[in-house]
Amino acid sequence: MIIIIISLKYFETVTGANMSPECDERTSNTVYIHKQSEFIQNGCKNFRFIPVLFPGAKKSYVPTWLQNTHIYSWPKDRDDILRRLLRVEKYNPPPIGPLPTI
């Protein structure tokens, strides 16, 4: 799983608003993930990417290819993020009862 931290700095980096001619490895990796095509090749089903809005970030900063997935907010959704990472359900389904007689 890949957690994508959405912040003003992230938005400026991937949109090129704050790109310097010397691109460091961290910045180039961020831009690469932003431009990735795995999501589209997977039929637009999000299994790996977890977008997390940090304080001060807007939903408009989230890449368009992640707009249709659940967007978490930090620190409000901390427990839900941990559940997603650990693959633990928030609610346990009720046990299956006896079948009805017809």
PyMOL commands that set and color helices and strands:
alter all, ss='L'
color gray80, all
select helices_A, chain A and resi 8-15+25-34+38-41+59-61+64-66+78-86
alter helices_A, ss='H'
color red, helices_A
select strands_A, chain A and resi 2-6+49-53+72-73
alter strands_A, ss='S'
color yellow, strands_A
deselect
rebuild
show_as cartoon
